[in-house]
Amino acid sequence: MNTSVIVWLLLMILFLVVEGVTVGLFSLWFAGGALAALLAALMGGPGWMQCTLFVLVSAALLLGLRPWIRKYMNPGKTATNADAIIGTQGY
């Protein structure tokens, strides 16, 4: 294995470990970018292509999927009738 394959593999593992620890959708996108760069490295792509793929795939995942996934992870507050008493005085 060449050095770039090992570097991308280690970066992907690092991003996944950080995501597992934080669970805040912080580094999952970069793990996807590292996977794309890893695949390019395995196919013998040049270093500039690997870095470009990493940046483009990470940005696409971050901008394309993060808002959609956050909507389902944080669905918001459900209004109830108890909301009507907020700010009122009790007797």
Residue frames as a rotation matrix with the C-alpha (Angstrom) as fourth column:
MET 1
0.582 0.813 0.000 0.00
0.813 -0.582 0.000 0.00
0.000 0.000 -1.000 0.00
ASN 2
-0.273 -0.685 0.675 1.24
0.586 -0.675 -0.448 3.46
0.763 0.273 0.586 -0.73
THR 3
-0.881 -0.225 -0.417 1.41
0.474 -0.442 -0.762 6.26
-0.013 -0.868 0.496 1.82
SER 4
-0.786 0.607 0.119 -1.63
-0.568 -0.784 0.251 8.18
0.246 0.130 0.961 0.59
VAL 5
-0.046 0.773 -0.633 -3.87
-0.064 0.630 0.774 5.13
0.997 0.075 0.020 1.03
ILE 6
-0.310 -0.147 -0.939 -2.76
0.850 0.400 -0.343 4.79
0.426 -0.905 0.001 4.63
VAL 7
-0.991 -0.087 -0.102 -3.20
0.122 -0.899 -0.422 8.52
-0.055 -0.430 0.901 5.30
TRP 8
-0.508 0.861 0.003 -6.75
-0.644 -0.382 0.663 8.61
0.572 0.335 0.749 3.90
LEU 9
0.019 0.490 -0.871 -7.67
0.288 0.832 0.474 5.43
0.957 -0.260 -0.125 5.76
LEU 10
-0.574 -0.309 -0.758 -6.37
0.804 -0.036 -0.594 6.83
0.156 -0.950 0.269 9.05
LEU 11
-0.965 0.255 0.066 -8.16
-0.260 -0.962 -0.080 10.15
0.043 -0.094 0.995 8.45
MET 12
-0.225 0.932 -0.283 -11.42
-0.404 0.175 0.898 8.36
0.886 0.317 0.337 7.70
ILE 13
-0.040 0.151 -0.988 -11.10
0.702 0.707 0.080 6.30
0.711 -0.690 -0.134 10.89
LEU 14
-0.856 -0.338 -0.392 -10.25
0.517 -0.593 -0.617 9.43
-0.024 -0.731 0.682 12.89
PHE 15
-0.773 0.618 0.146 -13.27
-0.533 -0.756 0.380 11.32
0.345 0.216 0.913 11.55
LEU 16
0.030 0.812 -0.582 -15.55
-0.088 0.582 0.808 8.37
0.996 0.027 0.090 12.33
VAL 17
-0.305 -0.207 -0.930 -14.18
0.857 0.366 -0.363 8.05
0.415 -0.907 0.065 15.88
VAL 18
-0.995 -0.053 -0.089 -14.67
0.085 -0.913 -0.400 11.79
-0.060 -0.405 0.912 16.46
GLU 19
-0.443 0.895 -0.041 -18.22
-0.587 -0.255 0.768 11.51
0.677 0.365 0.639 15.13
GLY 20
0.033 0.442 -0.896 -18.90
0.375 0.826 0.422 8.56
0.926 -0.350 -0.138 17.41
VAL 21
-0.598 -0.335 -0.728 -17.68
0.795 -0.133 -0.592 10.50
0.102 -0.933 0.346 20.44
THR 22
-0.969 0.155 -0.191 -19.46
-0.112 -0.969 -0.220 13.78
-0.219 -0.192 0.957 19.69
VAL 23
-0.463 0.825 0.324 -22.66
0.862 0.504 -0.053 12.53
-0.207 0.255 -0.945 17.99
GLY 24
0.022 0.464 -0.885 -23.27
0.208 -0.868 -0.450 16.03
-0.978 -0.174 -0.116 16.69
LEU 25
0.707 0.176 0.685 -22.94
0.676 0.117 -0.727 15.53
-0.209 0.977 -0.036 12.93
PHE 26
0.660 -0.547 -0.514 -19.62
-0.307 -0.822 0.480 17.33
-0.685 -0.159 -0.711 13.09
SER 27
-0.267 -0.922 -0.281 -17.18
-0.749 0.015 0.662 15.13
-0.606 0.387 -0.695 11.21
LEU 28
0.148 0.397 0.906 -19.30
0.222 0.879 -0.421 12.55
-0.964 0.264 0.042 9.41
TRP 29
0.947 0.257 -0.195 -19.10
-0.090 -0.370 -0.925 14.61
-0.310 0.893 -0.327 6.21
PHE 30
0.285 -0.926 -0.247 -15.32
-0.954 -0.298 0.018 14.61
-0.090 0.230 -0.969 6.28
ALA 31
-0.284 -0.302 0.910 -15.27
-0.290 0.932 0.219 10.84
-0.914 -0.202 -0.352 6.69
GLY 32
0.645 0.579 0.499 -17.25
0.348 0.358 -0.866 10.63
-0.680 0.733 0.029 3.44
GLY 33
0.849 -0.403 -0.342 -14.73
-0.528 -0.629 -0.571 12.90
0.015 0.665 -0.746 1.75
ALA 34
-0.134 -0.925 0.355 -11.86
-0.876 0.277 0.394 10.81
-0.463 -0.258 -0.848 3.08
LEU 35
0.098 0.248 0.964 -13.56
0.129 0.957 -0.259 7.69
-0.987 0.150 0.061 1.70
ALA 36
0.964 0.263 0.048 -13.78
0.094 -0.165 -0.982 9.27
-0.250 0.951 -0.184 -1.76
ALA 37
0.480 -0.862 -0.163 -10.11
-0.873 -0.453 -0.177 10.27
0.079 0.228 -0.971 -1.58
LEU 38
-0.151 -0.491 0.858 -9.20
-0.554 0.761 0.338 6.79
-0.819 -0.424 -0.387 -0.35
LEU 39
0.545 0.427 0.722 -10.94
0.332 0.681 -0.653 5.23
-0.770 0.595 0.229 -3.34
ALA 40
0.950 -0.255 -0.179 -9.09
-0.290 -0.515 -0.807 7.62
0.114 0.818 -0.563 -5.67
ALA 41
0.113 -0.960 0.257 -5.79
-0.966 -0.045 0.254 6.68
-0.232 -0.277 -0.932 -3.99
LEU 42
0.013 -0.051 0.999 -6.55
-0.151 0.987 0.052 2.97
-0.988 -0.151 0.005 -4.38
MET 43
0.793 0.327 0.514 -7.16
0.441 0.275 -0.855 3.52
-0.420 0.904 0.074 -8.09
GLY 44
-0.068 -0.966 0.248 -3.84
0.956 0.008 0.294 5.32
-0.286 0.257 0.923 -8.42
GLY 45
0.719 0.404 0.566 -5.11
0.568 -0.810 -0.144 8.88
0.401 0.425 -0.812 -8.73
PRO 46
-0.296 -0.883 0.365 -2.67
0.460 -0.467 -0.755 11.74
0.837 -0.056 0.544 -8.23
GLY 47
-0.620 -0.049 -0.783 -2.47
0.781 -0.136 -0.609 13.61
-0.077 -0.990 0.122 -4.94
TRP 48
-0.947 0.286 -0.147 -4.14
-0.291 -0.957 0.016 16.76
-0.136 0.058 0.989 -6.25
MET 49
-0.395 0.842 -0.368 -7.13
-0.334 0.241 0.911 14.70
0.855 0.483 0.186 -7.38
GLN 50
-0.285 0.242 -0.928 -7.41
0.751 0.657 -0.060 13.01
0.595 -0.714 -0.369 -3.99
CYS 51
-0.809 -0.072 -0.584 -7.36
0.479 -0.657 -0.583 16.34
-0.342 -0.751 0.565 -2.16
THR 52
-0.835 0.532 -0.141 -9.84
-0.520 -0.679 0.517 17.85
0.179 0.505 0.844 -4.59
LEU 53
-0.260 0.749 -0.609 -12.20
0.075 0.645 0.761 14.90
0.963 0.152 -0.224 -4.16
PHE 54
-0.507 0.023 -0.862 -11.89
0.844 0.219 -0.490 15.17
0.178 -0.975 -0.131 -0.39
VAL 55
-0.909 0.127 -0.396 -12.84
0.028 -0.932 -0.361 18.86
-0.415 -0.340 0.844 -0.41
LEU 56
-0.693 0.662 -0.287 -15.63
-0.603 -0.314 0.733 18.55
0.395 0.681 0.616 -2.99
VAL 57
-0.255 0.613 -0.747 -17.28
0.280 0.787 0.550 15.46
0.926 -0.068 -0.372 -1.52
SER 58
-0.622 -0.006 -0.783 -17.02
0.783 -0.043 -0.621 16.80
-0.030 -0.999 0.032 2.04
ALA 59
-0.913 0.274 -0.304 -18.54
-0.245 -0.961 -0.129 20.13
-0.327 -0.043 0.944 0.99
ALA 60
-0.542 0.744 -0.390 -21.31
-0.462 0.124 0.878 18.44
0.702 0.657 0.276 -1.00
LEU 61
-0.287 0.413 -0.864 -22.22
0.640 0.754 0.148 16.18
0.713 -0.511 -0.481 1.91
LEU 62
-0.751 -0.067 -0.657 -22.07
0.602 -0.478 -0.640 19.04
-0.271 -0.876 0.399 4.41
LEU 63
-0.845 0.400 -0.354 -24.16
-0.446 -0.893 0.054 21.44
-0.295 0.204 0.934 2.35
GLY 64
-0.521 0.648 -0.555 -26.52
-0.538 0.256 0.803 18.87
0.663 0.717 0.215 0.86
LEU 65
-0.120 0.467 -0.876 -27.30
0.336 0.850 0.407 16.46
0.934 -0.245 -0.259 3.64
ARG 66
-0.869 -0.318 -0.378 -26.67
0.435 -0.130 -0.891 18.25
0.235 -0.939 0.252 6.92
PRO 67
-0.751 0.633 0.187 -29.80
-0.660 -0.727 -0.190 20.48
0.015 -0.266 0.964 6.86
TRP 68
0.034 0.788 -0.614 -31.99
-0.617 0.500 0.607 17.55
0.786 0.359 0.504 5.87
ILE 69
-0.175 -0.168 -0.970 -30.61
0.456 0.859 -0.231 15.22
0.872 -0.483 -0.073 8.55
ARG 70
-0.979 -0.196 -0.056 -30.68
0.145 -0.475 -0.868 17.89
0.144 -0.858 0.494 11.29
LYS 71
-0.416 0.900 0.132 -34.36
-0.803 -0.431 0.410 18.43
0.426 0.065 0.902 10.54
TYR 72
0.394 0.591 -0.704 -35.05
-0.241 0.805 0.541 14.81
0.887 -0.043 0.460 11.43
MET 73
-0.354 -0.585 -0.729 -32.65
0.615 0.442 -0.653 14.63
0.704 -0.680 0.203 14.37
ASN 74
-0.887 0.108 -0.450 -34.08
0.298 -0.611 -0.733 17.79
-0.354 -0.784 0.510 16.00
PRO 75
-0.441 0.758 0.480 -37.73
0.816 0.116 0.566 17.76
0.374 0.642 -0.670 15.00
GLY 76
-0.586 0.209 0.783 -38.54
-0.207 -0.973 0.106 20.72
0.784 -0.100 0.613 17.25
LYS 77
-0.951 0.268 0.156 -40.89
-0.157 0.016 -0.987 21.33
-0.267 -0.963 0.027 20.10
THR 78
-0.538 0.843 -0.015 -44.41
0.583 0.385 0.715 19.97
0.609 0.376 -0.699 20.16
ALA 79
-0.706 0.342 0.620 -46.90
-0.514 -0.850 -0.117 22.56
0.487 -0.402 0.776 21.30
THR 80
-0.543 0.579 -0.609 -49.23
0.735 0.678 -0.011 21.53
0.407 -0.453 -0.793 24.11
ASN 81
0.472 0.791 0.389 -51.93
0.408 -0.588 0.698 23.31
0.781 -0.171 -0.600 26.10
ALA 82
0.490 -0.376 -0.787 -49.38
0.821 -0.106 0.562 23.89
-0.295 -0.921 0.256 28.87
ASP 83
-0.538 -0.706 0.462 -47.76
0.825 -0.554 0.113 26.50
0.176 0.442 0.880 26.63
ALA 84
0.163 0.706 0.689 -50.74
0.428 -0.680 0.595 28.78
0.889 0.198 -0.413 27.31
ILE 85
0.908 0.258 -0.331 -49.74
0.395 -0.259 0.881 29.30
0.141 -0.931 -0.337 30.95
ILE 86
-0.078 -0.994 -0.080 -46.18
0.996 -0.075 -0.046 30.40
0.040 -0.083 0.996 30.30
GLY 87
-0.786 -0.338 0.518 -45.70
0.340 -0.936 -0.095 33.95
0.517 0.102 0.850 31.55
THR 88
0.180 0.900 0.396 -48.93
-0.108 -0.382 0.918 34.09
0.978 -0.208 0.029 33.55
GLN 89
-0.580 -0.323 0.748 -49.31
-0.728 -0.206 -0.654 34.48
0.365 -0.924 -0.116 37.30
GLY 90
-0.384 0.430 -0.817 -50.40
0.326 0.891 0.316 31.56
0.864 -0.145 -0.482 39.42
TYR 91
0.031 0.475 0.879 -52.74
-0.759 -0.561 0.330 31.89
0.650 -0.678 0.343 42.43
